Amino acid sequence: MGNADVEDMVQDILLSLHRARASWDPTRPFLPWLVTIARNRLADNARRYARRNALDLAVRDITETFCDVPTNGGAESVVNFLAVREAMNSLSPTERRAVELVRLREMSLVEAAEESGSTVAAMKVAVHRAMLKLRTALRAKE
């Protein structure tokens, strides 16, 4: 991890503190509240870092092969793209936003809930329902 990554984490923790400042109770000790927020943000960043590194390692391990016969025809790629687009369009706006934030942008549920202005539980439900609908729609296309 470089200095830029550490600075990004510090900024992320400070932003989280700023967003959560209304939850601090002045009658209780400040340090445990601060440490809890910092620990949670560090855990989120560690998970994101691990996912990114796992993907990088997986891509690095792929060996290149050259073949005269293409594996996917252009028409098949267009059909797959159109099927995914159609399946995404069948989702409700809430479900589509949940998939974009959690699955495509790889945000944590907490981050996605803050970004969309909903609760973590609502975000979980939206992602779950959306993934079920997407699986059903894409299986029907096969």
C-alpha positions in Angstrom: 0.0 0.0 0.0 1.3 3.4 -1.0 1.1 6.8 0.7 -1.8 7.7 -1.6 -3.8 4.7 -0.4 -3.2 5.6 3.2 -4.2 9.2 2.5 -7.4 8.0 0.8 -8.3 5.9 3.8 -7.7 8.8 6.2 -9.9 11.0 4.0 -12.6 8.2 3.9 -12.5 8.0 7.7 -12.8 11.7 8.1 -15.7 11.9 5.7 -17.4 9.0 7.6 -16.9 10.9 10.9 -18.4 14.0 9.3 -21.5 12.1 8.1 -21.9 10.3 11.4 -21.4 13.3 13.7 -25.1 13.5 14.5 -24.9 10.0 16.0 -22.3 11.0 18.6 -23.7 11.3 22.1 -21.7 14.1 24.0 -22.4 12.3 27.3 -20.4 9.3 26.2 -16.6 9.0 25.6 -15.5 10.3 22.2 -12.5 8.0 21.5 -14.5 4.6 21.4 -17.0 6.2 19.0 -14.1 7.5 16.8 -12.3 4.1 16.9 -15.4 2.2 15.9 -16.0 4.3 12.9 -12.3 4.1 11.9 -12.2 0.3 12.4 -15.3 -0.1 10.2 -14.0 2.1 7.4 -10.6 0.2 7.5 -12.4 -3.1 7.3 -14.4 -1.9 4.3 -11.2 -0.7 2.6 -9.4 -4.0 3.4 -12.3 -5.9 1.7 -12.2 -3.7 -1.3 -8.4 -4.0 -1.5 -8.6 -7.8 -1.2 -11.2 -8.0 -4.0 -9.1 -5.8 -6.3 -6.0 -7.8 -5.6 -7.8 -11.1 -6.2 -9.1 -9.8 -9.5 -5.6 -8.6 -10.5 -4.1 -12.0 -9.6 -6.8 -13.9 -11.5 -6.2 -11.8 -14.6 -2.4 -12.2 -14.3 -2.8 -16.0 -14.2 -4.7 -16.1 -17.5 -2.5 -17.6 -20.2 -2.8 -16.2 -23.6 -3.8 -18.6 -26.4 -4.1 -17.9 -30.0 -6.6 -19.7 -32.2 -7.9 -19.2 -35.7 -11.4 -19.9 -34.6 -13.1 -17.1 -32.6 -14.7 -18.3 -29.4 -17.5 -15.7 -29.5 -19.1 -14.5 -32.6 -19.9 -10.8 -32.9 -23.6 -11.6 -33.1 -23.5 -13.6 -29.9 -21.9 -10.8 -28.0 -24.6 -8.4 -29.3 -27.3 -10.8 -28.2 -25.7 -11.2 -24.7 -25.3 -7.4 -24.4 -28.9 -6.8 -25.4 -30.2 -9.5 -23.1 -28.4 -7.9 -20.1 -29.6 -4.5 -21.1 -33.2 -5.7 -21.4 -32.9 -7.5 -18.0 -31.6 -4.4 -16.3 -34.4 -2.3 -17.9 -36.9 -4.7 -16.4 -35.8 -3.8 -12.8 -37.4 -1.1 -10.8 -35.4 2.1 -10.5 -34.6 1.3 -6.9 -33.3 -2.2 -7.8 -31.4 -0.9 -10.8 -29.7 1.7 -8.6 -28.9 -0.9 -5.9 -27.2 -3.2 -8.5 -25.2 -0.3 -10.0 -23.9 0.8 -6.6 -23.3 -2.6 -4.9 -22.4 -4.9 -7.9 -21.0 -2.6 -10.6 -19.3 0.1 -8.5 -18.4 -2.4 -5.7 -19.6 -0.2 -2.9 -20.3 -1.7 0.5 -23.9 -1.9 1.6 -23.3 1.0 4.0 -21.8 3.1 1.3 -24.5 2.3 -1.2 -27.2 3.1 1.4 -25.6 6.4 2.2 -25.3 7.2 -1.5 -28.9 6.4 -2.3 -30.4 7.8 0.8 -31.9 4.5 2.0 -31.2 2.0 4.8 -28.8 -0.9 4.7 -31.7 -3.3 5.1 -33.5 -1.8 2.1 -30.3 -1.9 0.0 -29.9 -5.7 0.9 -33.5 -6.4 -0.1 -33.2 -4.4 -3.4 -30.0 -6.1 -4.4 -31.4 -9.6 -3.5 -34.6 -9.0 -5.5 -32.8 -7.5 -8.4 -30.3 -10.4 -8.7 -33.2 -12.9 -8.6 -35.0 -11.0 -11.4 -31.8 -10.7 -13.5 -31.0 -14.5 -13.1 -34.6 -15.4 -14.1 -34.6 -13.0 -17.1 -31.2 -14.1 -18.4 -32.0 -17.8 -17.9 -35.2 -17.3 -19.9 -33.0 -15.8 -22.8 -30.9 -19.0 -22.9 
